[in-house]
Amino acid sequence: MYQPLYVAATGLSAMQDEILDITNNLANAKTVGFKKGQTQMESLFFIEKSFQDHLYTAMSGSDMPPVNVEYGTGVRVAATTKDFTQGTLETTSNPFDFAVQGEGFFQLKMPDGSLAYARAGNFHLDNEGNLVDPNGHLLEPAIVIPQGTTAVSVRQDGTVLAVVNNQNSATEVGQINLVRFTNPGGLRSIGQNLYQMTDASGQPIVGTATQDGFGSINQYAQEGSNVDVISEMMKMVMTQRVFDTVSKAVASYEGMLSSLEKMKS
């Protein structure tokens, strides 16, 4: 493949990936607890060539060291990271809607026994009274709301209290723990608003809300997406312009090749 066409192909591929990331952000602008993705680019390796300018040597009458020239070979997507900045808290009427204000993730148990982590706190009760996320994943440690519960309250430190059969006092039925990571940007997205630990994220640190740097848990609230639609649209326009410019560069190079072939024939 001709080198300019290869370089252009890497640029078009990278821009396509960025458009995909922007589109995903916009599609999830209303998704509870969604964290926007960011595409990071880096240049590919350079090819170095050396040549001797004989004309300059002849005119100056002096020796000239070889001139080194570097040719870039294109661009690639280095990483697609998550931006875990706080989303806007929205008040709801559901007692099982929880929003973390500050640092921390909810911990969920997957069907295979592994753990996943989420910022989205739109929970509900299953048929056994367990607190589960919209996809039926159990909160870890499990919290069971007793039958006959007439009111549920959750303190900012995650303590869950239930009033059973309209009694005058509430009974503590569980504790919602939070988890944080040394590098949350290293978490791996697995879909359904869930993340899994990786070597890059570090081991999970389990703690109590409002203590040791953890955020607070707010009942009757949901954390909205942190996607700024206007900002994402501006990024899309810029990316499309770069894509179009690289496409025009390819067309120009093809025109040069056609002209060169005509000159040879």
N, C-alpha and C positions, 0 to 999 in steps of 0.2 A: 504494500500500500504506500502511496506517496505520502511523505511525512506531513505536509500541511493538512491533508485529508484526515490523517490519523489524529492530529492535534484537534482538528475541528470536531471529529467524532467524540473525543473525550469531553469536549466542552458541551456538546449537545446532550450527551448522556448525563452529565452532571446537572445541567439545567433541568432536564426532565425529572431527575430525582428530587430536585428542590421544588419544582412545581407540584410534584406528588405530595411532598411534606406540607406545603402551604395549603393545598386542597384538603388534606386530612385535617389540618387545623381549623379551616373554615367550616368543614362538615361537622366538627365537634364543638362549635362555638357555644352551643346550648347544652352540652353534655355535662352532667353533674361531676364536679371534681376533676375535669379533664385538664391535663397540663400540655401546653403546646410544645411541639418539636422544633428543633433548630438544626438546619443543615450546615455543616462546617466543611469548607473546601481546603484542599492543599494542592500545591503544584507537584507534578510528577518529576522524575529525575531529569537532569540536563545532560545533553551531549556536548562534549567539548571538542572543538576542532582547531588545529593550528595550521597556519600558512605563512609563507614568507612573501612580503611585498617587494618583489624584484624591481618594480618600477620606481618605488621610493628609494631603494638602495642605489639604483643607477643614477638618479637625479641628485641625490645628496652626497654620493661618493663615500658613504659610511655604511658599516654593517648595522643591520637592524635585527633585533631578536624576533623570533617568530611571534606573530600576533595570535592570541587565543580568543576564540569566539565560542560562546555558549548558545546552544539552541534548546529551547524548552520543548518538552514532549507532551504537554497538555496539563489537564487538571483532573482531579478525582474527588469524590466525597470521602472525607476523612472520618467523619462521625455524624450521627444524628442523635443529638442529646435532647433531654427534656428540661424545660424551664419550670422549676417547682416554686415560682413565686406565688404568693397568696392570691386566690381568687376572691371575688366579692361574695360575702355571706348574704343569703336570701332567707327570709323568714317563711316558715311553712306552718301548717296546722297538724302535721303528723308527729306524734310523740317519739317515733322511732327514726326521725331524721336528725342526724348528728353532723356537725361541721367542726373540723379542727381549725382553730385559729392559732397559727404559729407552726412550730415544727412538730412533725409526727405523722405516722401512718396508722390506719387500722390494720390489724392482723387477722387474716382469714385462713381457714383450713380448706385445702383443695380435696377433691375426691380421692386422689392417690396418697393423701396423707402429708403432702408437702405444704409449705406455707406461702401465701401470697400477701401482698400489701396494697392498700388502697387509700386514696384521699377521699373518695366518694363515700359518704355516710348515709346513703338512702336505704335504710334497712327496713325489714318487716318481719313478722312472725310466721314460721312455718306451722304445719298442723300439729307439731309437738311443742309449740311454744318457744322454740329456739329463735334467737335473733340471727337473721341471715340477710345476705345482700340480694339484689334483684335476681341473681342467677342461682340462688339457693346455697351459696357457700357459707358455712358456719363461721361466726365470729369466734376468734381464739384468744383467750379461753372462752368456752361456750357459756352463754348466758341464757337461762331458761326462765321465762315469765310464767309464774304459776297460773293455773286455771282459776277463774273467778276474779282476776285482777281488774280493778275498776279505774286505777290511775297508775301511771308510771312517771317517775321523774329521774333525771340524770344530772348529777352535780358536775361542775366544771372539771373536777378531778377524775371523772369517769365512774364514780360510785352510782350504781343503779338501784333505785328504791321502788318498791311496788306496794300499792294499797290493795289488799285482798278483801273482797266482799264488803266494801265500804267501811272498813275498820277505821278507828280514829287515828291510828299510827301507821307509818310506812315501815316495811321490812326490807333490809338490804338483801338483794338477790344476786348480786354479782359486781364485778369490777371490769370496766373497759380499759385495757392497757393500750398504750401507744408505743410505736416502734420508730426509731430514727436510725440514720446511717451516716457514716463519716462522709461519704460521697454519694448522695442520692442521685446525682446525674448518671451514675454508673448502673442504676437499676435497669433491668430488662423488661420491656413492655410485653405482656402476653395476651393483650386484648381484654375486653370486658372491664376496662378501667383498672386493671390489676398489674402489679409489677412483681418481679422475682429478684432475689438477691443474686449478685454476681461477685466475682473476685474484685472487680473495679469498685463496686459499691461498699464493700466491706461487710463485716458481720452485723446482723441486726442488734440494736441496743434497745432492750425492753425497759419501759419505765412507766411512771404514773403521770398523767396529765397535770400541768401547772407546776411540776417539780423538775429540778435538774435540767432546765432548758427546754422541756417539752411544752407544747402549746396547750391551750385549754379546749375542752369539749363543750360545744354549745348545742343544747337540745332545741328542737323546733327550728332547725336551720339547716341549710345545705350550702356547700361551697360551690359557687359557679365556676365555669371554665375561665382560665386566665388568658384566653385568646382575645386579642384586640383586632376586631374585624377590619377596621380602617388600615391599621398597620400591615396586616397580612395582605390586603388588597394592593397596597403600595408595593410591597415586596413582589407580588405576583406580576405587576406591571413591569417592574425593573427586570425581573427574570425573563419575562417574555421578550423584552427589548434586546437583552443579551442573546437570547436564543435566535431571534431574527437576524441580529448582526452577524453572528457566527454562520448562519445559513447563507447570508449574502456573501460572506468571505469564501465559502465553499463554491458558490456559483461563480464568483470572480476567478477563482483558481481554475475551475473547469474551463472557463473562457480562455484563460492563458494557455492551458494545455491544448485546447482546440486550435488556437492561433499558431502554437509551436508545431503542431502536426501539419498544418497547412503549409508552413514555411519549409518543412522537411520534404514535402511531396512535390 
